[in-house]
Amino acid sequence: MTTTSPAQRDNQAVKANGRDTRTALLKRSVRANVPLRKTFVQASRGTASRHGPLSDFVTGRDLRALKAYLMIVAACSSGTDGWSTTHDSAVWARLMDIQKTATDQAARTGAWRTLQRLKGRGLIACTRAGTRITVTLLREDGSGKAYDRPRGESEEERFLQIPAACWTKGYDEQIDLPGLALLLTVAREKPWSTFPAEKAPEWYGWSPDTHERGLKKLLALGLVEGREHFTKAPLAPNGFTMAYQYNRTSVMRPRKSKKDTTSAPAAPATTAKTAARSSQRGR
């Protein structure tokens, strides 16, 4: 029978967990809101496919890599170290919560493999020296081009913002892959937009079922709110059409600062209904 000494118990009590590590990284990068080019979610108009790199994470069921990528953006996009960040592989594993279900060495290996998947998608560059891993952020569109801070001056430069509260309050630990994909999708669009599930394969690259499950998860977590929107339609049987619109709740809206201009009107929330019946012209 294995026994734990008082000293070992004390070490476990003070040992940082994944959320502690993510919070420390955000504080070091001094980010209240994390900018992410909208082309990560959906390619610009006029391209052969509107699918952004996000679709590969969803269809590949790679939640770990998606969470890791968003944390890398948070860590590197301030430009403090030239769009790069370096940590021991054990820290990378803890950032990804791999240590919860793996031995130390297996967690280190899992972290490196996750970073290699991001490298393969053209989103980061990474190198390893001993146990130290350096990650450098690349352009969010997966082109492999060098990263620069988005300015919002053109369609390719427009960006959404993810509040640090997503990590510091542990919402990232509760959300699943469809929910996280839809959180980014809702953040990409104007407040109170419609998100018809039948358009998801064309617009975003995932199934209508995944789309609906993502919206339901966000509603259940209180990260978005929904409302019914009626439009006059003289030729419709009832004389109107109805679609569901969604908006981020206050906890997921960017914190106001001199650089933040995102705002959204308040409106009453509805129950968890899907957007399957709604229709909207192509985004």
C-alpha positions as CSV (number, residue, x, y, z in Angstrom):
1,M,0.0,0.0,0.0
2,T,1.4,3.4,-1.1
3,T,1.3,6.1,1.5
4,T,1.6,9.9,1.0
5,S,3.9,11.8,3.4
6,P,2.8,15.2,4.9
7,A,5.4,16.9,2.7
8,Q,3.9,15.3,-0.4
9,R,0.4,16.3,0.6
10,D,1.6,19.9,1.1
11,N,3.2,19.9,-2.4
12,Q,0.0,18.7,-4.0
13,A,-2.0,21.4,-2.1
14,V,0.1,24.3,-3.5
15,K,0.8,22.8,-7.0
16,A,-0.6,24.9,-9.8
17,N,-3.4,23.4,-11.9
18,G,-4.4,24.2,-15.5
19,R,-6.6,27.1,-14.8
20,D,-3.9,28.7,-12.5
21,T,-1.4,28.3,-15.4
22,R,-3.7,29.8,-18.0
23,T,-4.6,32.7,-15.8
24,A,-0.9,33.4,-15.1
25,L,-0.2,33.4,-18.8
26,L,-3.0,35.8,-19.5
27,K,-1.8,38.2,-16.8
28,R,1.7,38.1,-18.2
29,S,0.5,39.0,-21.7
30,V,-1.7,41.7,-20.2
31,R,-4.7,40.8,-22.2
32,A,-8.3,41.7,-21.2
33,N,-9.5,40.6,-24.6
34,V,-7.8,38.3,-27.0
35,P,-8.0,39.3,-30.7
36,L,-8.6,36.7,-33.4
37,R,-9.0,37.3,-37.1
38,K,-12.4,36.4,-38.3
39,T,-10.9,34.5,-41.2
40,F,-10.1,31.7,-38.6
41,V,-13.9,31.0,-38.4
42,Q,-14.9,31.9,-42.0
43,A,-12.9,32.8,-45.1
44,S,-13.4,36.1,-46.8
45,R,-16.1,36.5,-49.5
46,G,-15.1,35.5,-53.0
47,T,-12.9,32.6,-51.9
48,A,-13.6,29.1,-53.4
49,S,-14.7,27.9,-49.9
50,R,-16.0,29.9,-47.0
51,H,-14.6,27.4,-44.5
52,G,-12.0,28.7,-42.2
53,P,-9.4,26.7,-40.3
54,L,-11.9,26.2,-37.5
55,S,-13.8,23.7,-39.6
56,D,-10.8,21.3,-39.5
57,F,-10.8,21.2,-35.7
58,V,-14.6,20.5,-35.6
59,T,-14.6,17.8,-38.2
60,G,-11.5,16.3,-36.8
61,R,-12.9,16.4,-33.2
62,D,-9.8,18.0,-31.9
63,L,-11.0,20.0,-28.9
64,R,-7.6,19.9,-27.2
65,A,-5.8,21.5,-30.1
66,L,-8.5,24.2,-30.5
67,K,-8.2,25.1,-26.9
68,A,-4.4,25.1,-27.1
69,Y,-4.5,27.3,-30.1
70,L,-6.7,29.9,-28.6
71,M,-4.5,30.0,-25.5
72,I,-1.4,30.4,-27.8
73,V,-3.1,33.4,-29.5
74,A,-3.8,34.8,-26.0
75,A,-0.2,34.3,-25.0
76,C,1.5,35.6,-28.2
77,S,-0.7,38.2,-29.7
78,S,0.5,41.0,-27.4
79,G,3.8,40.9,-29.2
80,T,5.9,41.0,-26.0
81,D,8.3,38.3,-27.2
82,G,7.9,38.7,-31.0
83,W,4.7,36.7,-31.3
84,S,6.4,33.8,-29.5
85,T,6.2,32.1,-26.1
86,T,8.5,29.5,-24.5
87,H,7.7,27.1,-21.7
88,D,8.8,23.7,-20.4
89,S,6.8,20.8,-21.9
90,A,5.3,20.1,-18.5
91,V,3.9,23.7,-18.5
92,W,2.5,23.2,-22.0
93,A,0.9,19.9,-20.8
94,R,-0.7,21.7,-17.8
95,L,-2.0,24.5,-20.0
96,M,-3.8,21.8,-21.9
97,D,-4.9,19.9,-18.8
98,I,-3.3,16.7,-20.1
99,Q,-1.7,16.0,-16.8
100,K,-5.1,15.3,-15.3
101,T,-5.3,11.9,-17.1
102,A,-1.7,11.1,-18.0
103,T,1.7,10.4,-16.4
104,D,4.2,13.2,-16.5
105,Q,6.1,11.9,-19.5
106,A,2.9,10.9,-21.4
107,A,1.5,14.4,-20.7
108,R,4.7,16.0,-22.1
109,T,4.5,13.9,-25.2
110,G,0.8,14.7,-25.6
111,A,1.5,18.4,-25.5
112,W,4.2,18.1,-28.2
113,R,1.9,16.1,-30.4
114,T,-0.9,18.7,-30.0
115,L,1.5,21.5,-31.0
116,Q,2.6,19.5,-34.0
117,R,-1.0,19.2,-35.2
118,L,-1.3,23.0,-34.9
119,K,1.9,23.3,-36.9
120,G,0.5,21.0,-39.5
121,R,-2.5,23.3,-39.9
122,G,-0.2,26.2,-40.6
123,L,-1.2,28.1,-37.5
124,I,2.0,28.0,-35.5
125,A,5.7,27.3,-35.8
126,C,7.3,25.4,-32.9
127,T,10.8,24.2,-31.9
128,R,12.0,22.1,-29.1
129,A,15.3,22.3,-27.1
130,G,15.5,19.7,-24.4
131,T,12.2,20.1,-22.5
132,R,11.8,23.7,-23.6
133,I,9.3,24.3,-26.4
134,T,9.0,27.6,-28.2
135,V,5.8,28.4,-30.1
136,T,5.5,31.2,-32.6
137,L,2.1,32.4,-33.8
138,L,1.4,32.5,-37.5
139,R,-1.5,34.1,-39.5
140,E,-4.9,32.8,-38.3
141,D,-6.1,31.9,-41.8
142,G,-3.8,28.8,-41.9
143,S,-1.7,30.2,-44.8
144,G,1.6,29.8,-42.8
145,K,2.3,33.5,-43.3
146,A,4.0,35.5,-40.5
147,Y,1.7,36.9,-37.9
148,D,1.0,40.6,-37.3
149,R,-1.6,42.2,-35.0
150,P,-5.0,42.6,-36.8
151,R,-6.0,46.2,-37.4
152,G,-9.6,45.8,-38.7
153,E,-8.9,48.0,-41.7
154,S,-10.1,45.4,-44.3
155,E,-12.2,42.3,-44.4
156,E,-9.1,40.1,-44.0
157,E,-8.0,42.3,-41.0
158,R,-11.3,42.3,-39.1
159,F,-11.2,40.4,-35.8
160,L,-13.3,39.1,-33.0
161,Q,-12.4,39.4,-29.4
162,I,-12.4,36.7,-26.7
163,P,-12.6,38.0,-23.1
164,A,-10.0,36.7,-20.7
165,A,-13.0,35.6,-18.5
166,C,-13.4,32.6,-20.9
167,W,-10.3,31.1,-19.2
168,T,-10.1,32.8,-15.8
169,K,-13.6,31.9,-14.9
170,G,-13.3,28.3,-16.2
171,Y,-15.8,28.4,-19.0
172,D,-13.2,26.8,-21.3
173,E,-13.3,23.8,-18.9
174,Q,-17.1,23.4,-19.3
175,I,-17.6,23.9,-23.0
176,D,-17.5,21.2,-25.6
177,L,-16.2,21.3,-29.2
178,P,-19.6,22.3,-30.8
179,G,-20.1,24.9,-28.1
180,L,-16.6,26.4,-28.5
181,A,-17.0,26.5,-32.3
182,L,-20.3,28.3,-32.1
183,L,-19.0,30.7,-29.4
184,L,-16.4,31.8,-32.0
185,T,-19.0,31.9,-34.7
186,V,-21.4,34.1,-32.7
187,A,-18.5,36.4,-31.7
188,R,-17.6,36.7,-35.4
189,E,-21.0,38.2,-36.4
190,K,-22.8,41.3,-35.5
191,P,-25.0,41.3,-32.3
192,W,-28.3,39.6,-32.7
193,S,-27.5,37.7,-35.9
194,T,-29.3,34.5,-37.1
195,F,-27.3,31.3,-37.4
196,P,-29.4,28.9,-39.6
197,A,-28.3,25.3,-39.1
198,E,-29.0,24.3,-42.6
199,K,-26.4,26.8,-43.8
200,A,-23.7,25.5,-41.5
201,P,-22.1,23.1,-44.0
202,E,-21.8,25.8,-46.7
203,W,-20.8,28.7,-44.4
204,Y,-18.7,27.1,-41.8
205,G,-17.9,23.5,-42.8
206,W,-19.7,21.4,-40.1
207,S,-23.0,19.6,-39.9
208,P,-26.4,21.1,-39.0
209,D,-26.5,18.8,-36.0
210,T,-23.2,20.0,-34.7
211,H,-24.4,23.6,-35.2
212,E,-27.6,23.1,-33.2
213,R,-25.8,21.3,-30.4
214,G,-23.3,24.1,-30.2
215,L,-26.0,26.7,-29.8
216,K,-27.8,24.6,-27.2
217,K,-24.6,24.2,-25.2
218,L,-24.0,28.0,-25.2
219,L,-27.5,28.7,-24.1
220,A,-27.2,26.1,-21.3
221,L,-24.0,27.7,-20.1
222,G,-25.4,31.2,-20.2
223,L,-22.8,32.3,-22.7
224,V,-25.3,33.4,-25.3
225,E,-28.9,34.5,-25.3
226,G,-31.6,34.1,-27.9
227,R,-34.7,35.9,-29.1
228,E,-37.4,35.5,-31.7
229,H,-37.2,38.0,-34.6
230,F,-40.3,38.6,-36.8
231,T,-40.2,40.0,-40.4
232,K,-43.2,41.1,-42.5
233,A,-43.8,38.6,-45.3
234,P,-47.0,39.4,-47.4
235,L,-46.8,36.2,-49.3
236,A,-46.3,33.9,-46.3
237,P,-49.3,32.0,-44.8
238,N,-49.1,34.0,-41.6
239,G,-48.0,37.3,-43.2
240,F,-44.6,37.1,-41.4
241,T,-41.6,34.9,-40.9
242,M,-39.7,34.2,-37.7
243,A,-36.0,33.5,-37.1
244,Y,-34.0,33.0,-33.9
245,Q,-31.2,35.5,-33.3
246,Y,-28.3,35.1,-30.9
247,N,-26.0,37.4,-29.0
248,R,-23.2,36.9,-26.4
249,T,-24.2,37.5,-22.8
250,S,-22.3,40.1,-20.8
251,V,-19.7,37.6,-19.5
252,M,-18.6,36.8,-23.1
253,R,-18.6,40.4,-24.4
254,P,-15.2,42.1,-24.6
255,R,-14.3,44.3,-21.7
256,K,-14.5,48.0,-22.6
257,S,-11.2,49.7,-23.0
258,K,-9.8,52.4,-25.3
259,K,-9.1,49.8,-27.9
260,D,-12.4,47.9,-27.6
261,T,-15.4,49.1,-29.6
262,T,-17.6,46.0,-29.4
263,S,-21.1,46.7,-28.1
264,A,-24.4,45.0,-28.1
265,P,-27.9,45.9,-27.1
266,A,-29.7,44.1,-24.3
267,A,-32.7,41.9,-25.0
268,P,-34.7,39.2,-23.2
269,A,-33.4,35.7,-23.6
270,T,-35.4,32.8,-24.8
271,T,-35.3,29.1,-24.1
272,A,-32.8,26.8,-25.8
273,K,-34.2,26.7,-29.4
274,T,-32.2,26.0,-32.5
275,A,-31.8,28.1,-35.6
276,A,-32.7,25.3,-37.9
277,R,-35.9,27.0,-39.1
278,S,-34.3,30.4,-39.6
279,S,-33.1,31.7,-43.0
280,Q,-30.7,34.5,-43.9
281,R,-28.8,35.5,-47.0
282,G,-25.3,34.1,-47.3
283,R,-22.7,35.6,-45.1
